[in-house]
Amino acid sequence: MQGSARGLVIVAVCLMVMVWITVGASSSSQHTESLVFIIVDAENSMPNAHNLAASLSSQAAQLDVPVVIYSTSREWPDGGSWTYFPMLDRLNSKHGSSKSWMVFVGKHTKVKMANLLQVLSTKESSQVLRNAFSVHGSGFAGSRGNHHPSLRSCGSQATFPLSRCQGWHGPFRGTHHQGKAADVSKIHFAIKSWQQNHNKRLPILYGTWLKQITNYAIYSDVEDSSYGTVSLGVPNTEQGHCGKTMAIIRHAAQMEGMHWLFIADDDTLLSTEALSELLACHDHTQPVALGERYGYAAALPHGYDYITGGGGMVFSKPLVKMLASPGVCQCPSNDTPDDMFLGICLRILSIPITHSSAFHQARPMDYPKGRLEGEWPVSFHKFWMVDPYHVFSHWLQPRPPTHPQDEL
């Protein structure tokens, strides 16, 4: 959900500790340009960044290549690093006078440094990358020379996911079954609706992903026996919906046997299988907030992150109980933007947001082609000017496996 936070911001000052590791630096190296790796990982994500760092260090030593390795969650844990812009300033201040290649990778990226060096040796350091961020799930590189940094994509030669918990970006759509998925019956699916949308949107949901589950409820402003909607006594608002969302959270906090709460709009399409696979990577006994991360002034001290509601918001049962506790998260008004306000609540509770690019606030057509290629999405949002049945069948169901791409 977009819009103003209506002045609801939190002022926070974070201490930034910048630690850098130089491995195998040698003036006799055959490479005149060093490599600076930035492992972009979340503070509360699965612990694989150190494995990648160790691999990079080992390869650099064997190749006699000077490298510097940063992990964003360790070196720059303050909010906003995920937007890249704060990192660019810090990297410029540290490496601005060098001719280093800046290589941004996800923590699950598998890198063959010899291949990477071969790719970079054919690139002009001053050439600017086009569509870099459309492939950032795999990685991209930027050079720092002259006066301005430039970026270059590692393109289709990038990487492949090692398991369902590792990145979700790659050609293995529908092949993440390398372990037990989360029990779908333990996920409560909460759909927000209102009476004027019942006839327009609810048949689409019943004709797609609601057919696959039983533990769900459609929360509306009225109880409609035709669609089995539930009213929690909160009147409809034209925007915001904070009152309704918090009522759902308080209601779900009382449910027995629930591990996860998934909150979606009535024009959100979902792959329940992809969601259950993704949730298997997270501990439902700990406070977890999962979805597509957005930010309000995220790179500034007073900013905060939030989960954009259209793609779906996922909360573990312990976090649901925390949010439902009296006095913790009280909406200023029923029409306060719910997803942004929950971001403020999570900031107050010191609960980091776990970002997944598998959730989508918009329609498939709203993303660059390279951004979605090979991905098995969890969700898409909006029925406007699309055939939602086609979106569901084409994007949100497993497909046959393909051969992995060459790694860098």
C-alpha positions as CSV (number, residue, x, y, z in Angstrom):
1,M,0.0,0.0,0.0
2,Q,1.4,3.4,-1.0
3,G,0.8,6.9,0.5
4,S,1.8,9.1,3.3
5,A,2.8,7.7,6.6
6,R,0.9,10.7,8.1
7,G,3.9,11.7,10.1
8,L,4.3,8.3,11.8
9,V,8.0,8.0,11.8
10,I,10.6,6.8,14.2
11,V,13.8,8.6,14.9
12,A,16.6,6.1,15.3
13,V,20.4,6.6,15.4
14,C,22.4,3.5,14.3
15,L,26.1,3.1,14.8
16,M,27.8,1.9,11.6
17,V,30.8,-0.3,12.0
18,M,32.7,-0.7,8.7
19,V,34.9,-3.8,8.8
20,W,36.7,-4.9,5.7
21,I,38.8,-8.0,4.9
22,T,41.7,-8.0,2.5
23,V,42.7,-11.4,1.3
24,G,45.7,-12.4,-0.9
25,A,46.6,-8.8,-1.7
26,S,49.9,-8.7,-3.6
27,S,51.6,-6.0,-5.6
28,S,52.8,-8.8,-7.9
29,S,49.3,-9.9,-8.7
30,Q,48.7,-10.4,-12.4
31,H,45.5,-8.4,-12.0
32,T,45.8,-4.6,-11.8
33,E,42.2,-4.2,-10.7
34,S,41.1,-5.6,-7.4
35,L,37.7,-7.0,-6.6
36,V,35.4,-5.7,-3.9
37,F,32.6,-8.1,-3.1
38,I,29.5,-6.8,-1.3
39,I,27.4,-9.7,0.0
40,V,23.8,-8.3,0.3
41,D,22.1,-10.3,3.0
42,A,19.5,-9.7,5.6
43,E,20.3,-9.4,9.3
44,N,17.9,-12.2,10.2
45,S,18.2,-14.4,7.2
46,M,19.7,-17.9,6.9
47,P,23.4,-17.9,7.8
48,N,25.1,-18.5,4.5
49,A,26.9,-15.2,3.9
50,H,30.0,-16.5,5.8
51,N,30.1,-19.5,3.5
52,L,30.3,-17.3,0.5
53,A,32.9,-15.1,2.0
54,A,35.1,-18.1,2.9
55,S,34.7,-19.4,-0.7
56,L,35.7,-16.0,-2.2
57,S,38.6,-15.7,0.2
58,S,39.9,-19.1,-0.7
59,Q,39.5,-18.6,-4.5
60,A,41.2,-15.2,-4.3
61,A,44.2,-16.7,-2.5
62,Q,44.6,-19.4,-5.1
63,L,44.4,-16.9,-7.9
64,D,46.6,-14.3,-6.2
65,V,43.9,-11.7,-6.6
66,P,43.4,-8.8,-4.1
67,V,39.9,-8.8,-2.8
68,V,37.9,-7.0,-0.2
69,I,34.7,-8.6,1.2
70,Y,31.8,-6.8,2.9
71,S,28.6,-8.3,4.3
72,T,25.9,-5.7,4.6
73,S,24.2,-7.3,7.6
74,R,27.5,-7.2,9.5
75,E,29.3,-4.1,8.3
76,W,26.3,-1.9,7.6
77,P,23.4,-3.2,9.7
78,D,21.6,0.1,9.8
79,G,18.3,0.4,7.9
80,G,18.4,1.4,4.3
81,S,21.5,-0.5,3.1
82,W,19.3,-2.7,1.0
83,T,18.5,0.3,-1.2
84,Y,22.1,0.3,-2.3
85,F,22.5,4.1,-2.3
86,P,24.0,4.3,1.3
87,M,26.4,1.6,0.3
88,L,27.5,3.4,-2.8
89,D,28.4,6.5,-0.8
90,R,30.4,4.3,1.7
91,L,32.1,2.4,-1.1
92,N,33.0,5.6,-2.8
93,S,34.6,7.0,0.3
94,K,36.6,3.9,0.8
95,H,37.5,2.9,-2.7
96,G,36.8,6.0,-4.8
97,S,40.4,6.5,-5.8
98,S,41.0,2.9,-6.9
99,K,40.1,1.0,-10.0
100,S,38.4,-1.8,-8.2
101,W,35.4,-3.7,-9.5
102,M,32.5,-3.6,-7.1
103,V,30.6,-6.9,-7.3
104,F,27.2,-7.0,-5.6
105,V,26.0,-10.6,-4.9
106,G,23.3,-12.3,-2.9
107,K,24.6,-14.4,0.0
108,H,23.4,-17.5,-1.9
109,T,25.2,-16.6,-5.1
110,K,27.7,-19.3,-6.2
111,V,30.8,-17.6,-7.7
112,K,33.6,-19.0,-9.8
113,M,36.1,-16.2,-9.5
114,A,38.2,-17.3,-12.5
115,N,35.1,-17.1,-14.7
116,L,34.2,-13.8,-13.2
117,L,37.6,-12.4,-13.9
118,Q,37.4,-13.6,-17.5
119,V,34.0,-11.8,-17.9
120,L,35.2,-8.6,-16.4
121,S,38.4,-8.5,-18.4
122,T,36.3,-8.0,-21.5
123,K,34.3,-5.1,-20.1
124,E,35.2,-1.5,-20.4
125,S,35.4,-0.1,-16.9
126,S,33.6,3.1,-17.9
127,Q,30.7,1.4,-19.6
128,V,27.4,1.8,-17.7
129,L,25.2,-1.1,-16.9
130,R,21.7,-1.2,-18.3
131,N,19.0,-3.0,-16.4
132,A,21.5,-3.9,-13.6
133,F,18.9,-4.2,-11.0
134,S,16.7,-6.5,-13.0
135,V,19.2,-9.3,-12.4
136,H,20.4,-8.3,-9.0
137,G,19.1,-11.6,-7.6
138,S,22.1,-13.2,-9.2
139,G,24.6,-10.4,-9.0
140,F,26.0,-7.5,-10.8
141,A,29.4,-5.7,-10.9
142,G,30.4,-2.1,-11.1
143,S,33.7,-0.5,-11.8
144,R,35.1,2.5,-9.9
145,G,37.3,4.6,-12.1
146,N,37.7,8.2,-13.2
147,H,35.0,10.1,-11.4
148,H,31.9,8.1,-11.5
149,P,31.1,4.5,-10.6
150,S,29.6,2.4,-13.3
151,L,27.8,-0.9,-13.1
152,R,27.9,-4.0,-15.3
153,S,25.6,-6.9,-15.2
154,C,26.9,-10.4,-14.9
155,G,23.9,-11.3,-17.1
156,S,22.7,-14.8,-17.9
157,Q,26.1,-16.3,-16.9
158,A,25.2,-15.5,-13.3
159,T,24.2,-18.1,-10.8
160,F,21.7,-20.7,-9.8
161,P,20.0,-21.3,-6.5
162,L,21.4,-24.1,-4.4
163,S,18.2,-25.0,-2.6
164,R,14.7,-23.6,-2.0
165,C,16.0,-21.5,0.8
166,Q,18.7,-19.9,-1.3
167,G,17.6,-16.8,-3.2
168,W,14.6,-18.1,-5.2
169,H,16.1,-16.5,-8.3
170,G,17.2,-18.9,-11.0
171,P,16.0,-21.4,-13.6
172,F,14.7,-24.0,-11.1
173,R,11.2,-22.9,-11.0
174,G,9.1,-25.6,-9.3
175,T,12.1,-27.7,-8.3
176,H,12.7,-26.5,-4.8
177,H,11.5,-29.7,-3.2
178,Q,14.8,-30.6,-1.3
179,G,13.1,-30.9,2.1
180,K,9.8,-30.8,3.8
181,A,7.7,-27.8,3.0
182,A,5.8,-26.0,5.7
183,D,2.4,-27.5,6.6
184,V,-0.2,-25.5,4.6
185,S,-2.8,-26.4,7.2
186,K,-0.8,-24.5,9.8
187,I,-0.9,-21.3,7.7
188,H,-4.0,-19.1,8.2
189,F,-4.8,-17.2,5.0
190,A,-6.5,-13.9,5.8
191,I,-8.0,-12.1,2.8
192,K,-9.2,-8.5,3.2
193,S,-12.3,-7.5,1.3
194,W,-15.4,-5.5,1.4
195,Q,-19.0,-5.9,0.2
196,Q,-18.6,-4.1,-3.2
197,N,-15.7,-6.4,-4.2
198,H,-17.4,-9.6,-3.3
199,N,-19.0,-10.3,-6.7
200,K,-16.1,-8.9,-8.7
201,R,-13.1,-10.4,-7.0
202,L,-14.0,-13.3,-4.7
203,P,-15.1,-15.7,-7.5
204,I,-11.6,-15.3,-9.0
205,L,-10.0,-16.2,-5.7
206,Y,-12.3,-19.2,-5.4
207,G,-11.4,-20.2,-8.9
208,T,-7.7,-20.1,-8.3
209,W,-5.6,-20.4,-5.2
210,L,-8.4,-20.8,-2.6
211,K,-9.2,-24.2,-4.1
212,Q,-5.9,-25.4,-2.8
213,I,-6.4,-24.6,0.9
214,T,-8.9,-24.9,3.7
215,N,-7.5,-22.8,6.5
216,Y,-8.6,-19.4,5.3
217,A,-11.1,-16.6,5.9
218,I,-12.3,-13.7,3.9
219,Y,-12.6,-10.7,6.3
220,S,-15.0,-8.1,5.1
221,D,-17.2,-5.3,6.5
222,V,-20.3,-7.6,6.2
223,E,-21.0,-11.3,6.6
224,D,-22.1,-12.5,3.2
225,S,-23.3,-16.1,3.2
226,S,-22.8,-16.3,-0.6
227,Y,-19.0,-16.1,-0.1
228,G,-18.6,-17.0,3.6
229,T,-17.1,-13.7,4.5
230,V,-16.4,-12.8,8.1
231,S,-16.9,-9.5,9.8
232,L,-14.8,-8.4,12.8
233,G,-16.9,-5.3,13.4
234,V,-14.6,-2.9,11.6
235,P,-16.3,-0.6,9.0
236,N,-14.8,-0.4,5.6
237,T,-12.5,2.5,4.7
238,E,-11.6,3.7,1.2
239,Q,-7.9,3.5,2.0
240,G,-5.4,2.4,4.7
241,H,-7.4,-0.5,6.3
242,C,-5.2,-0.4,9.4
243,G,-8.2,-1.1,11.7
244,K,-9.2,-4.2,9.7
245,T,-5.7,-5.5,9.5
246,M,-5.1,-5.1,13.2
247,A,-8.4,-6.8,14.0
248,I,-7.3,-9.7,11.9
249,I,-4.0,-9.9,13.7
250,R,-5.8,-9.8,17.1
251,H,-8.2,-12.5,15.9
252,A,-5.4,-14.7,14.6
253,A,-3.5,-14.4,17.9
254,Q,-6.2,-16.5,19.5
255,M,-6.1,-19.3,17.0
256,E,-4.8,-22.7,18.2
257,G,-2.3,-24.6,16.1
258,M,-1.4,-21.8,13.7
259,H,2.2,-21.4,12.8
260,W,1.9,-18.5,10.2
261,L,-0.5,-15.7,9.3
262,F,-0.6,-14.7,5.7
263,I,-2.6,-11.4,5.0
264,A,-3.5,-10.6,1.5
265,D,-5.8,-8.2,-0.5
266,D,-8.8,-9.6,-2.4
267,D,-6.9,-9.0,-5.6
268,T,-3.8,-10.9,-4.6
269,L,-2.9,-14.1,-6.4
270,L,-0.9,-16.7,-4.6
271,S,1.1,-19.9,-5.1
272,T,0.4,-21.7,-1.9
273,E,3.0,-24.3,-2.8
274,A,5.7,-21.8,-3.3
275,L,4.8,-20.1,-0.1
276,S,4.9,-23.3,1.9
277,E,8.3,-24.1,0.4
278,L,9.6,-20.7,1.3
279,L,8.3,-20.8,4.9
280,A,10.1,-24.1,5.4
281,C,13.3,-22.0,5.4
282,H,12.1,-20.0,8.4
283,D,11.5,-20.9,12.1
284,H,7.8,-20.4,13.0
285,T,8.7,-20.4,16.7
286,Q,10.6,-17.1,16.4
287,P,9.3,-13.7,15.5
288,V,9.4,-13.5,11.7
289,A,8.1,-10.9,9.3
290,L,8.3,-11.9,5.7
291,G,7.4,-10.3,2.4
292,E,8.4,-7.8,-0.2
293,R,10.3,-5.0,1.6
294,Y,9.6,-1.4,0.8
295,G,10.9,1.6,2.7
296,Y,9.8,5.0,3.9
297,A,12.8,7.3,3.8
298,A,14.7,4.0,4.4
299,A,18.2,5.5,3.9
300,L,17.6,8.3,6.4
301,P,17.9,8.0,10.2
302,H,14.2,8.5,10.7
303,G,13.1,6.1,8.1
304,Y,11.8,2.5,8.4
305,D,11.2,-0.6,6.3
306,Y,7.8,-2.2,5.8
307,I,6.2,-5.1,4.0
308,T,4.1,-3.9,1.1
309,G,0.6,-5.3,1.6
310,G,-0.4,-6.1,-2.0
311,G,2.1,-8.9,-2.4
312,G,1.1,-10.4,0.9
313,M,2.4,-10.1,4.5
314,V,3.6,-13.1,6.5
315,F,4.0,-13.2,10.2
316,S,4.9,-16.0,12.5
317,K,2.6,-16.9,15.4
318,P,5.0,-15.4,18.1
319,L,5.1,-12.1,16.2
320,V,1.4,-12.1,15.7
321,K,1.0,-12.4,19.5
322,M,3.5,-9.6,20.0
323,L,1.7,-7.3,17.6
324,A,-1.7,-8.1,19.2
325,S,-0.5,-7.3,22.7
326,P,-2.4,-4.4,24.2
327,G,-0.7,-1.0,23.7
328,V,2.0,-2.3,21.3
329,C,0.4,-1.6,17.9
330,Q,-2.7,0.6,18.0
331,C,-3.8,2.2,14.8
332,P,-4.2,6.0,14.9
333,S,-7.3,5.6,12.7
334,N,-9.0,2.8,10.8
335,D,-7.7,4.3,7.5
336,T,-4.1,4.6,8.5
337,P,-1.9,2.7,5.9
338,D,-1.7,-0.7,7.4
339,D,1.5,-2.0,5.9
340,M,3.4,1.2,6.7
341,F,2.1,1.4,10.2
342,L,3.1,-2.3,10.8
343,G,6.5,-1.3,9.6
344,I,6.7,1.2,12.4
345,C,5.5,-1.4,14.9
346,L,8.2,-3.8,13.8
347,R,10.8,-1.0,14.2
348,I,9.6,-0.4,17.7
349,L,9.8,-4.1,18.5
350,S,13.2,-4.4,16.8
351,I,12.0,-7.1,14.5
352,P,13.8,-6.9,11.1
353,I,11.9,-7.5,7.9
354,T,12.9,-10.6,5.9
355,H,12.7,-9.6,2.2
356,S,11.8,-12.0,-0.5
357,S,11.7,-11.1,-4.2
358,A,9.2,-13.9,-4.7
359,F,6.4,-11.6,-3.4
360,H,5.2,-9.0,-5.9
361,Q,3.2,-5.8,-5.2
362,A,2.3,-5.4,-8.9
363,R,1.4,-7.5,-12.0
364,P,3.8,-9.5,-14.1
365,M,3.7,-7.0,-16.9
366,D,4.9,-4.3,-14.5
367,Y,8.4,-5.9,-14.1
368,P,11.3,-6.1,-16.6
369,K,11.4,-9.4,-18.3
370,G,14.8,-10.3,-16.8
371,R,13.4,-9.7,-13.3
372,L,11.0,-12.6,-13.6
373,E,12.8,-15.1,-15.8
374,G,13.3,-18.4,-14.1
375,E,11.6,-17.3,-10.9
376,W,8.9,-19.2,-9.1
377,P,6.9,-16.4,-7.6
378,V,4.9,-16.5,-4.5
379,S,2.4,-13.8,-5.4
380,F,1.2,-11.1,-7.7
381,H,-1.1,-8.2,-7.1
382,K,-3.9,-6.4,-9.0
383,F,-6.5,-7.6,-11.4
384,W,-6.5,-4.4,-13.5
385,M,-6.0,-4.9,-17.2
386,V,-4.9,-8.5,-16.8
387,D,-6.5,-11.9,-17.0
388,P,-6.0,-13.1,-13.4
389,Y,-6.7,-16.7,-14.4
390,H,-3.9,-16.6,-16.9
391,V,-1.5,-14.9,-14.4
392,F,-2.3,-17.7,-11.9
393,S,-1.8,-20.6,-14.4
394,H,1.3,-19.1,-16.0
395,W,3.2,-17.8,-13.0
396,L,2.0,-19.4,-9.8
397,Q,2.1,-23.1,-10.5
398,P,5.3,-25.3,-10.7
399,R,6.9,-25.9,-14.1
400,P,9.2,-28.6,-15.4
401,P,12.8,-28.2,-14.4
402,T,15.4,-26.7,-16.7
403,H,19.1,-27.1,-16.9
404,P,21.1,-24.9,-14.6
405,Q,23.0,-21.9,-16.0
406,D,26.7,-21.6,-15.9
407,E,27.9,-20.1,-12.7
408,L,30.3,-17.2,-12.5
